[in-house]
Amino acid sequence: MQDDAGDQDARLGQEIRRLRHQHGLTLVSLAARTSLSHPFLSQLERGLARPSMASLERIARALGSSQSELMARAADDGDLGGDRSSGGAFTLVRAGDGTVVQAQGGTVRLLVRGQARFHPMLYTGTNPDFEEYYQHPEDEFVHVIAGAVEVDLGESGPVVLAPGDSLYYPGGTRHRWRTLGDSGYRLLAVKDLPAPGG
């Protein structure tokens, strides 16, 4: 499993490098666009560092991509874990598998591999404070499995979600969340696949 994580880190770094070259950017110019350090980005591209969700958001925005798309490409090792003989591929992500990225006070785990039409992710966290806003082209659906969260939707204001509550917002909506209480939270977030060039 450690080797899988290392392979995913390497694939994520390769994808970031590919997109950076595609946009004609140097590491220094990408560092300036993301407010991340040049040495960190260099290590990231070589698979020697792992970004947080906040860092991945900045990188994705600068490269015209999204967090979930970069995570999906890191998970796409050519082995979908499925059967193509039935006319359509399926993917299987076992418990403990899937691309994992650090988030404030927790982790995010991508629950699908390869080129999927949507990206389900499992967030776990204990962050009592909001971090910076996220804003991506994909529509997003959030369902709270455990704990309670306050979702700040920017100009639309805050929404409190308890276990079993769900929230949907369209792409482009500024959002961030934090835990309410001491137990932390587990939530499922599903993002649709953004339109090409989105």
N, C-alpha and C positions, 0 to 999 in steps of 0.2 A: 504494500500500500504506500510505503514511503517512496518507492521507485515510481509509482503512478503519480504521486504528488510532484516529484521532480520532473517527470515527463510533461505533466500539465503546465508546470512553471515554464519549462523550456518552450512548449508550443505557444503559450501565451506571449512570451517574449518574442518569439519568431513572428507572430501575427502583428504585434505592435511595431516591430521593425519593418515588416512588409508594408504596413499602412503608412508608416512614416516616410519610407522611400517613395511610395506611390504619390504622396502629397509633396514630395520634393523638400522635405524638412530635414535639417540636421538635428542631432541630439540637443545641441545648444538652443536651437529655435523651438524645439518641442518643450524643452525645459522652461523657456520664457513664456510659452503659451499656457503651460499648466501650473506654473509656480512650483514645480518640483525640481529637485536638484539634478544636474547633468550626471553626476556619478550614480545616483539612484536609478535613473532611467537607463544608463548603460548596464548596470547590474541586472535590472529587470529584463532588458532585451536578451541578455545572456542566460536567463533562467536562474540567476543567483539571488534574486530578491523576489518577494511576493508583494503585490500592491494591496492596499486596503480598498474598500469599496469607494471611499471618497477619492483616493488617488486614481482608481480605475475610471471613475466618472469624469475626472478632469482630462485624462488621457483620451478616453473615448470621444468626448466632446471636441477636443482639438483635432482628432483624426476623422471626424465625421462618422463615427460609429456609436455603439452603445455598450454599456457594461455587459449586458446579457449576451450580446453578440460576440464580444471578445471572450467571455467565459465559455460560450458554446464552442468557439473555434479551439480553445485550449482543451476542451474535452473530446474533440473530434479527432481520435487517433486512427481513424479508418476502420476500427472494429466497433460496429454499432451494437454488438451484443444481441443481434436479432436475426431473423430469418427472412431472406429476400425471396424465397421460392414461392410464397403465397401472393406475389404480385406487389407487395408493398413492404418496405422495411419497418421493423419496429425496433425500439431501443429499450434496453433494460439497464436500470441504474440500481444496484443493490444498496442496502443500508450501509452507510459508511463510505460509499463511492460518490463520484460526482466532483466537479471542480469546486474547491472551497476557497473563498476569499475572506479575509478578515474585515469585519465591520466594527464600528465603534461599540465596544462592550460586548462583542459577540462574533458570529460568523454567518456567512451566506453560502449555501450549497446549491449548485445547479442540479436539477433533478431530471435532466434529459441530456442526451448526447446527439451530436451531429446536427444536421440542418433540419430543425423542427420549425413548425409554423408558430409556435409560442414557446416561451421559456419559463417554466415553473421553477421557483427558487424557495428554499426553506431558510428563513431568517431566524436566528436565535440571538437574544441580546439581553443586556441588563443596563443599557445606557439611560441614566436618569436625565441627561441633558440632550438637547437637540444638537445635531452637528449641522454642517452646511446643507443648504437646499440641494436636492437633486432635481434635474429637469432633463427628460429624455424624450425621443420621438415616439416611443411605444406607448400605447394605452396600457394601463396597469390595473389588475384586480388584486385586492389584498383580503385575506381571510385569517382571522386570529384563531389559533388553535388553543393557546394557553396564555394566561397573563392578560394584562390590559395595556393598551398603547394609546397615546395621544398623537394623532396625525395632524400636522400643521400643513394646510393646503395653500399657504401664501395668502393672497388677497381674499380667498374664500373662507379663511379662518380655520380654527381647530375643530377636530372631530375626535371624540373618545370612543374607542372600540374595545369591547369586552369579548371573552371567548365565545365563538360562534358568530360574531358580527363580521360583515363583509363590507368592502368599500371598493368602488370603481371610479377611476378618473381618466380622462383622455390624455393622450400624449401631449407634451408641452406644459403640463401642470407642474408648477413648483411644489415640491413636497419634501417632508422629512418627518421622522417620528422618534418618540422616546417612550421608555417604559413608565408605567405608573405602578407604584408599589415596589416591594423588595424582591419579588419572585422572578422578575424578568419576563420574557415573552417568547413564544414560538408563533411564527406566522408564515403563511404560504402567500407568496406574491407571484402572480402570473403576468408576464409581459408578452404582448403580441410581437410578431416579427415586423420590424419597421420596413416601410417601403424602401426600395433601392435608392440610395442617395439621400435617405431621410435623415 
